Amino acid sequence: MQESLGQAGKKMTRRAFLDRSATVALGTALLGEARTQASVTQTALSYGRVIGANDRILLGHVGVGNRGRGLEYILSQLKDSRNVEVVSICDLWKVNLERATTTAKQTYGRQLHSSQYIEELLSRKEVDAVVISTPEHQHSPMLKMAAEAGKHAYVEKPMGNVLEEAKAARDAVLERKLIVQVGTQRRSEPYQIAANKLFRSGVCGDVSKVEVVWNYHGPRWRGRPEVNQIREEDIEWRRWLMTKPYRPFDPQLYFEYRLYRDYSSGIPDQWMSHGIDMVHWFMDDHFPRSVVANGGVFAWKDGRENPDTFQTLLEYPAGFLVSYSTSFGNDAPSFIRLMGKKATLMNFGTEGTPRWLQVEEKGNFEDDPTVVRNETWLSLPGDGGKGPANTPDEDLSHMTNWLDALRNGKQPSAPVQAGYAHSVACIMAARAYWEAKKLYWDPSTESILDHEPAARA
């Protein structure tokens, strides 16, 4: 067990149970319209343990593929400033596991525990919290496992793509009062925070519609080189399938799972999860009233099951419509538009862009084609104007926000309730597409229906 020095030079154990009760706000407002923010008393019997101000945060990391390596890089940049260290790594593919273990040893200067089995990682008492960056169908089941082991977590988005699994994971986290950050990282970035603050000041007035358009020209998620490198004997295939029915080993599925509907919805899970989370955050309305969707495989007929062209419309209880669309057949300009009676707040560029423009509502072009509307770029001190073209995925702010939350015993910027909310919207959109019908959310039972809930019908 690691030790640290207090201000008086006395040694302290790095973990201790609370010896007195403290009140911790859970922020359950996102659980539904009928639920309110509540506080609960955390005692010495609580699952979550206190991390002292001078104690090192010790992490386990499950899933160290492409995104996992990016998160490992972020953690390596924060190891000194946030006093954090990865002490256990887990991945089903031995190649990933060995590579990540070697890199982490160089980063932290000592040998790490490594295993193909998440149960071994979760059983390690020194692990304070777990980073989960596995394929999407594993997120909720693994988050639930981590919560049941009493571990705080950082889990990549979408938090879940099966409603029952996402709900079970959320409940497990809240029951144990754990601190979970979901990987919708825009909530922690300075430009997005500034834009959110500006929007919430009322500059747009009443908003009736939000548009999100993100495009990409190419066969997204197809063509991973690892497909030709992996061997069945180097992985635990049945464990990779997790909650899904058995099927024979398929290296293409293993690395390109986002193209196959049983494991991912593709565009909704990967891209819309970011976009709709931004909408929930800005509009402060968290579960759609109804959803319709359409699309298809129009650009890349390469055997993929999930659409390469997708559009969905979501109606929200507060009285506004959200339009989300993506095309992988064309890189037409991407944007977010929050359209209000007083102004439009516009975000230019694909997911991650920090460029925001405020455009006043003044007259109608149909009535006066020469009308001029005032435009103001959102800028931060020292950025030289309208800000950089994008924020890279390796930005440190979201992980920093989570580590600080662990240290302070507070909820982070994208807590489990927000992850559950974006999961519900994306699950509804995917189901509306596959079932070709309008779907409704029943907040009283937290269920998806193909008809208006009785209370609203």
C-alpha positions as CSV (number, residue, x, y, z in Angstrom):
1,M,0.0,0.0,0.0
2,Q,1.4,3.3,-1.1
3,E,2.0,6.0,1.5
4,S,2.3,9.8,1.4
5,L,3.7,12.5,3.6
6,G,1.3,15.0,5.4
7,Q,2.2,18.6,6.0
8,A,3.7,17.7,9.4
9,G,5.9,15.0,7.8
10,K,3.8,12.2,9.4
11,K,3.1,9.2,7.2
12,M,-0.6,8.5,6.3
13,T,-2.2,5.5,4.6
14,R,-3.3,6.5,1.1
15,R,-6.9,5.3,1.7
16,A,-9.2,5.7,4.7
17,F,-12.8,5.3,5.3
18,L,-14.8,8.3,6.5
19,D,-14.8,8.5,10.3
20,R,-17.7,10.8,10.3
21,S,-20.8,11.3,8.1
22,A,-20.8,13.9,5.3
23,T,-23.5,15.0,2.9
24,V,-23.0,14.4,-0.8
25,A,-25.3,15.8,-3.4
26,L,-26.2,13.2,-6.1
27,G,-27.7,15.5,-8.7
28,T,-30.5,13.2,-9.8
29,A,-32.4,15.8,-11.8
30,L,-31.5,14.0,-15.0
31,L,-33.3,10.8,-14.0
32,G,-36.6,12.0,-15.2
33,E,-39.2,14.8,-14.9
34,A,-40.8,13.3,-11.8
35,R,-37.5,13.0,-9.9
36,T,-35.8,15.9,-8.1
37,Q,-32.3,16.7,-7.0
38,A,-31.7,15.0,-3.6
39,S,-28.9,14.6,-1.1
40,V,-28.0,11.5,0.8
41,T,-25.8,10.9,3.8
42,Q,-22.5,9.1,3.1
43,T,-21.2,7.2,6.1
44,A,-18.2,4.9,6.9
45,L,-20.2,2.1,5.2
46,S,-20.3,3.8,1.8
47,Y,-18.8,2.0,-1.1
48,G,-16.8,4.9,-2.4
49,R,-13.5,5.6,-0.5
50,V,-11.9,8.9,0.1
51,I,-8.8,10.0,-1.8
52,G,-6.8,12.4,0.3
53,A,-5.4,15.6,-1.1
54,N,-1.9,14.2,-1.2
55,D,-2.7,10.7,-2.1
56,R,-1.9,9.3,-5.5
57,I,-5.0,8.2,-7.6
58,L,-4.4,4.7,-8.8
59,L,-6.2,3.6,-11.9
60,G,-7.1,0.4,-13.8
61,H,-7.6,0.6,-17.5
62,V,-9.9,-1.8,-19.5
63,G,-9.6,-1.7,-23.3
64,V,-6.3,-0.2,-24.7
65,G,-7.0,-0.2,-28.4
66,N,-7.1,3.0,-30.5
67,R,-9.1,5.1,-28.1
68,G,-7.6,3.5,-25.1
69,R,-4.1,4.5,-26.3
70,G,-5.4,8.1,-26.6
71,L,-6.6,8.0,-23.0
72,E,-3.3,6.5,-21.9
73,Y,-1.5,9.4,-23.5
74,I,-3.8,11.9,-21.7
75,L,-3.1,10.2,-18.4
76,S,0.6,10.3,-19.0
77,Q,0.4,14.1,-19.4
78,L,-1.5,14.4,-16.1
79,K,0.5,11.9,-14.0
80,D,2.5,14.7,-12.2
81,S,0.1,17.6,-12.1
82,R,-2.8,15.4,-10.9
83,N,-0.7,12.8,-9.0
84,V,-2.3,9.9,-10.9
85,E,-0.9,6.5,-12.0
86,V,-2.2,3.5,-14.0
87,V,-1.4,0.4,-12.0
88,S,-3.4,-2.3,-13.9
89,I,-4.2,-2.8,-17.5
90,C,-6.7,-5.2,-19.1
91,D,-7.3,-6.1,-22.8
92,L,-8.6,-9.2,-24.4
93,W,-6.1,-9.1,-27.3
94,K,-2.6,-10.0,-26.1
95,V,-0.9,-7.7,-28.6
96,N,-2.7,-4.7,-27.2
97,L,-2.1,-5.8,-23.7
98,E,1.6,-6.3,-24.1
99,R,2.1,-3.0,-26.0
100,A,0.1,-1.0,-23.4
101,T,1.9,-2.6,-20.5
102,T,5.3,-1.8,-22.0
103,T,4.4,1.8,-22.7
104,A,2.9,2.3,-19.2
105,K,6.1,0.8,-17.6
106,Q,8.1,3.5,-19.4
107,T,5.6,6.2,-18.4
108,Y,5.4,5.3,-14.7
109,G,8.8,3.7,-14.1
110,R,7.6,0.3,-12.8
111,Q,6.0,-2.9,-13.8
112,L,2.2,-2.9,-14.0
113,H,-0.3,-5.7,-13.3
114,S,-1.9,-6.9,-16.6
115,S,-4.6,-9.4,-17.4
116,Q,-7.1,-10.4,-20.1
117,Y,-9.8,-10.6,-17.4
118,I,-11.6,-7.6,-16.0
119,E,-12.5,-9.5,-12.9
120,E,-8.8,-9.6,-11.9
121,L,-8.4,-5.9,-12.4
122,L,-11.5,-5.1,-10.4
123,S,-10.4,-7.4,-7.5
124,R,-7.3,-5.4,-6.9
125,K,-7.8,-3.3,-3.7
126,E,-5.3,-0.6,-4.6
127,V,-7.3,0.4,-7.7
128,D,-9.4,3.5,-6.9
129,A,-11.1,3.9,-10.2
130,V,-11.4,2.3,-13.7
131,V,-11.1,3.7,-17.2
132,I,-13.3,1.8,-19.6
133,S,-12.6,2.2,-23.4
134,T,-13.8,-1.0,-24.9
135,P,-16.3,-1.7,-27.8
136,E,-19.7,-0.1,-27.2
137,H,-21.7,-3.2,-26.4
138,Q,-19.4,-3.7,-23.4
139,H,-19.6,-0.2,-21.8
140,S,-22.7,-0.6,-19.7
141,P,-22.1,-4.2,-18.5
142,M,-18.5,-3.3,-17.5
143,L,-19.6,-0.1,-15.8
144,K,-22.0,-2.1,-13.8
145,M,-19.3,-4.6,-12.9
146,A,-17.0,-1.7,-11.8
147,A,-19.7,-0.1,-9.7
148,E,-20.5,-3.4,-8.0
149,A,-16.8,-3.7,-7.2
150,G,-16.9,-0.2,-5.6
151,K,-14.8,1.5,-8.2
152,H,-15.3,5.0,-9.6
153,A,-15.1,5.0,-13.4
154,Y,-14.4,7.0,-16.6
155,V,-16.4,5.2,-19.3
156,E,-16.4,6.0,-23.0
157,K,-19.5,7.0,-24.9
158,P,-22.1,5.9,-25.6
159,M,-22.6,4.8,-22.0
160,G,-24.8,2.1,-23.3
161,N,-26.7,0.9,-26.4
162,V,-29.1,-1.5,-24.7
163,L,-31.7,0.3,-22.5
164,E,-31.9,-2.4,-19.8
165,E,-28.1,-2.5,-19.5
166,A,-27.7,1.3,-19.4
167,K,-30.3,1.5,-16.7
168,A,-28.7,-1.2,-14.6
169,A,-25.3,0.5,-14.9
170,R,-26.7,3.9,-13.9
171,D,-28.6,2.4,-10.9
172,A,-25.5,0.5,-9.7
173,V,-23.4,3.7,-9.8
174,L,-26.1,5.8,-8.0
175,E,-26.7,3.2,-5.4
176,R,-23.1,3.2,-4.4
177,K,-22.6,7.0,-4.7
178,L,-19.7,6.6,-7.1
179,I,-18.1,9.3,-9.2
180,V,-18.4,8.5,-12.9
181,Q,-17.4,10.5,-15.9
182,V,-18.8,9.6,-19.3
183,G,-16.6,10.4,-22.3
184,T,-18.7,13.2,-23.9
185,Q,-15.7,15.4,-23.4
186,R,-17.1,18.6,-24.9
187,R,-18.7,19.4,-21.6
188,S,-15.3,20.1,-20.1
189,E,-13.7,22.2,-22.9
190,P,-13.3,25.9,-22.3
191,Y,-15.0,27.1,-25.6
192,Q,-18.0,24.9,-25.1
193,I,-18.3,26.0,-21.5
194,A,-18.2,29.6,-22.6
195,A,-20.8,29.0,-25.3
196,N,-23.0,27.2,-22.9
197,K,-22.8,30.1,-20.4
198,L,-23.6,32.6,-23.2
199,F,-26.6,30.5,-24.4
200,R,-28.0,30.1,-20.9
201,S,-27.8,33.9,-20.5
202,G,-30.8,34.1,-22.9
203,V,-29.1,35.6,-25.9
204,C,-31.1,33.4,-28.3
205,G,-34.5,33.8,-26.7
206,D,-37.0,31.0,-27.0
207,V,-35.5,28.2,-29.1
208,S,-37.8,26.1,-31.2
209,K,-35.3,24.1,-33.2
210,V,-31.7,22.7,-32.9
211,E,-29.9,21.4,-35.9
212,V,-26.8,19.2,-35.8
213,V,-25.1,18.2,-39.1
214,W,-21.8,16.3,-39.1
215,N,-20.5,14.8,-42.3
216,Y,-17.5,12.7,-43.4
217,H,-16.4,11.6,-46.9
218,G,-15.2,8.1,-46.6
219,P,-16.1,4.5,-45.6
220,R,-15.9,5.2,-41.9
221,W,-14.8,2.3,-39.6
222,R,-14.0,0.0,-42.5
223,G,-10.4,-1.1,-43.4
224,R,-8.7,-1.5,-40.0
225,P,-5.3,-3.1,-40.6
226,E,-5.5,-5.2,-37.4
227,V,-8.1,-7.4,-39.1
228,N,-5.2,-9.2,-40.8
229,Q,-3.1,-9.4,-37.6
230,I,-5.3,-10.9,-35.0
231,R,-5.5,-14.7,-34.3
232,E,-8.3,-16.3,-32.3
233,E,-5.8,-17.9,-29.9
234,D,-4.6,-14.5,-28.9
235,I,-7.9,-13.3,-27.5
236,E,-10.9,-14.5,-25.4
237,W,-13.6,-14.4,-28.1
238,R,-16.5,-15.5,-25.9
239,R,-15.6,-12.8,-23.4
240,W,-15.5,-10.2,-26.2
241,L,-19.1,-11.2,-27.2
242,M,-20.1,-10.6,-23.6
243,T,-23.9,-10.3,-23.4
244,K,-24.4,-11.2,-27.1
245,P,-25.3,-14.6,-28.5
246,Y,-22.4,-16.8,-29.6
247,R,-21.1,-16.6,-33.1
248,P,-17.8,-17.9,-34.6
249,F,-14.7,-15.8,-34.3
250,D,-14.7,-12.9,-36.9
251,P,-11.7,-10.6,-36.9
252,Q,-13.6,-8.0,-39.0
253,L,-16.3,-7.9,-36.4
254,Y,-13.7,-7.6,-33.6
255,F,-12.2,-4.4,-35.1
256,E,-15.0,-3.0,-37.2
257,Y,-17.9,-3.7,-34.8
258,R,-19.4,-0.2,-35.4
259,L,-20.7,-1.4,-38.8
260,Y,-22.7,-4.3,-37.3
261,R,-26.1,-3.6,-35.6
262,D,-25.9,-6.2,-32.8
263,Y,-22.9,-4.5,-31.4
264,S,-23.3,-0.8,-32.3
265,S,-25.7,1.5,-34.1
266,G,-22.7,3.2,-35.8
267,I,-23.6,6.8,-36.4
268,P,-26.0,7.2,-33.4
269,D,-23.6,5.5,-31.0
270,Q,-20.4,7.1,-32.1
271,W,-21.4,10.6,-33.4
272,M,-24.9,11.4,-32.3
273,S,-24.0,10.6,-28.7
274,H,-21.7,13.7,-28.7
275,G,-24.2,15.9,-30.6
276,I,-27.3,15.0,-28.6
277,D,-25.4,15.3,-25.3
278,M,-24.5,18.9,-26.3
279,V,-28.2,19.5,-27.0
280,H,-29.2,18.1,-23.6
281,W,-26.5,20.2,-21.9
282,F,-27.4,23.5,-23.6
283,M,-31.2,23.1,-23.6
284,D,-31.4,21.5,-20.1
285,D,-33.9,19.0,-21.4
286,H,-32.7,15.5,-21.2
287,F,-35.1,12.9,-22.6
288,P,-36.9,13.1,-26.0
289,R,-40.6,12.9,-26.0
290,S,-40.6,11.1,-29.4
291,V,-38.2,10.1,-32.1
292,V,-38.3,9.2,-35.8
293,A,-35.4,8.2,-38.1
294,N,-34.5,7.3,-41.6
295,G,-31.4,6.5,-43.7
296,G,-29.6,3.6,-45.3
297,V,-26.4,2.3,-46.9
298,F,-26.2,4.6,-49.9
299,A,-22.5,5.4,-50.2
300,W,-20.4,2.4,-49.1
301,K,-21.9,-0.9,-50.1
302,D,-19.2,-2.9,-48.4
303,G,-21.2,-5.4,-46.4
304,R,-21.9,-3.0,-43.5
305,E,-25.2,-3.4,-41.7
306,N,-25.5,0.1,-40.1
307,P,-26.4,3.1,-42.3
308,D,-23.7,5.4,-43.8
309,T,-26.4,8.0,-44.2
310,F,-28.7,8.8,-41.3
311,Q,-31.1,11.4,-40.1
312,T,-33.3,11.6,-37.0
313,L,-35.8,14.0,-35.6
314,L,-36.4,14.3,-31.8
315,E,-39.1,16.2,-30.1
316,Y,-38.4,17.3,-26.5
317,P,-40.9,18.0,-23.7
318,A,-39.9,21.7,-23.3
319,G,-41.2,22.3,-26.8
320,F,-38.4,22.2,-29.4
321,L,-37.3,19.9,-32.3
322,V,-33.8,18.5,-32.8
323,S,-32.6,17.4,-36.2
324,Y,-29.5,15.3,-36.3
325,S,-28.0,14.0,-39.6
326,T,-24.7,12.5,-40.9
327,S,-23.5,11.5,-44.3
328,F,-20.4,9.4,-44.9
329,G,-20.7,10.1,-48.7
330,N,-19.9,13.8,-48.6
331,D,-18.0,16.2,-46.5
332,A,-20.4,19.1,-46.8
333,P,-20.0,21.8,-44.1
334,S,-20.9,20.6,-40.6
335,F,-22.5,22.7,-37.9
336,I,-24.7,23.0,-34.8
337,R,-27.4,25.7,-34.9
338,L,-29.5,26.7,-31.8
339,M,-32.3,28.7,-33.4
340,G,-34.1,31.2,-31.2
341,K,-36.4,34.1,-31.7
342,K,-33.7,36.6,-30.7
343,A,-30.6,35.1,-32.2
344,T,-29.0,31.9,-33.6
345,L,-25.9,30.5,-31.9
346,M,-23.9,28.6,-34.6
347,N,-21.0,26.1,-34.1
348,F,-19.0,25.7,-37.4
349,G,-17.2,22.5,-38.2
350,T,-17.6,18.9,-37.2
351,E,-17.7,17.4,-33.7
352,G,-15.1,19.1,-31.5
353,T,-14.9,22.5,-33.2
354,P,-14.8,25.4,-30.7
355,R,-15.9,28.0,-33.3
356,W,-19.2,29.7,-32.2
357,L,-20.9,32.6,-33.9
358,Q,-23.8,34.6,-32.6
359,V,-26.2,35.9,-35.3
360,E,-29.0,38.3,-34.3
361,E,-32.5,37.8,-35.6
362,K,-33.4,40.9,-37.6
363,G,-36.1,41.0,-40.2
364,N,-36.7,38.4,-42.9
365,F,-34.7,37.9,-46.1
366,E,-37.9,37.2,-47.9
367,D,-39.2,40.7,-47.1
368,D,-35.8,42.4,-47.4
369,P,-33.0,40.6,-49.3
370,T,-30.5,43.3,-48.2
371,V,-31.1,42.9,-44.4
372,V,-27.8,42.9,-42.4
373,R,-27.6,41.0,-39.2
374,N,-25.0,41.6,-36.5
375,E,-22.6,38.7,-36.1
376,T,-20.3,38.2,-33.1
377,W,-17.6,35.4,-32.8
378,L,-17.2,33.9,-29.4
379,S,-13.6,34.4,-28.4
380,L,-11.6,33.7,-25.3
381,P,-8.8,36.0,-24.1
382,G,-5.7,35.6,-26.2
383,D,-7.2,33.4,-28.9
384,G,-6.9,36.0,-31.6
385,G,-10.4,36.0,-32.9
386,K,-12.7,33.1,-33.6
387,G,-10.7,30.4,-32.0
388,P,-8.9,27.3,-33.3
389,A,-10.4,25.1,-36.0
390,N,-10.9,22.1,-33.7
391,T,-10.2,20.6,-30.3
392,P,-8.3,17.3,-30.5
393,D,-9.5,14.2,-28.8
394,E,-6.2,14.3,-26.8
395,D,-7.3,17.5,-25.0
396,L,-6.7,17.1,-21.3
397,S,-9.7,19.0,-19.9
398,H,-12.3,16.2,-19.6
399,M,-9.9,13.7,-17.8
400,T,-8.7,16.6,-15.6
401,N,-12.3,17.3,-14.7
402,W,-12.8,13.7,-13.6
403,L,-9.6,13.4,-11.6
404,D,-10.4,16.7,-9.8
405,A,-13.9,15.4,-9.1
406,L,-12.4,12.2,-7.6
407,R,-10.1,14.3,-5.4
408,N,-12.9,16.7,-4.4
409,G,-15.7,14.1,-3.9
410,K,-17.9,15.9,-6.4
411,Q,-19.7,14.9,-9.5
412,P,-17.9,15.6,-12.8
413,S,-19.1,17.5,-15.9
414,A,-20.6,14.5,-17.6
415,P,-22.0,12.3,-14.8
416,V,-23.7,9.0,-15.2
417,Q,-27.2,10.6,-15.4
418,A,-26.0,12.5,-18.5
419,G,-24.6,9.3,-20.0
420,Y,-27.9,7.5,-19.4
421,A,-29.8,10.4,-21.1
422,H,-27.7,10.5,-24.3
423,S,-27.9,6.7,-24.4
424,V,-31.7,6.8,-24.3
425,A,-31.8,9.3,-27.2
426,C,-29.4,7.3,-29.3
427,I,-31.1,3.9,-28.5
428,M,-34.5,5.4,-29.5
429,A,-33.0,6.9,-32.8
430,A,-31.4,3.5,-33.7
431,R,-34.6,1.6,-33.0
432,A,-36.7,4.1,-34.8
433,Y,-34.5,3.5,-37.9
434,W,-34.6,-0.3,-37.7
435,E,-38.3,-0.6,-36.8
436,A,-39.4,2.2,-39.2
437,K,-41.8,3.7,-36.7
438,K,-42.2,6.7,-34.4
439,L,-41.1,5.8,-30.9
440,Y,-42.0,7.5,-27.6
441,W,-40.3,7.8,-24.2
442,D,-42.4,7.1,-21.1
443,P,-40.6,8.9,-18.2
444,S,-42.8,7.2,-15.5
445,T,-41.6,3.7,-16.4
446,E,-38.4,4.6,-18.2
447,S,-39.4,2.6,-21.3
448,I,-39.6,3.0,-25.0
449,L,-43.1,2.7,-26.6
450,D,-44.5,2.6,-30.1
451,H,-47.5,4.7,-28.9
452,E,-48.1,7.8,-26.8
453,P,-47.7,7.0,-23.0
454,A,-51.1,6.7,-21.4
455,A,-50.6,9.8,-19.3
456,R,-50.1,12.0,-22.4
457,A,-52.4,10.2,-24.9
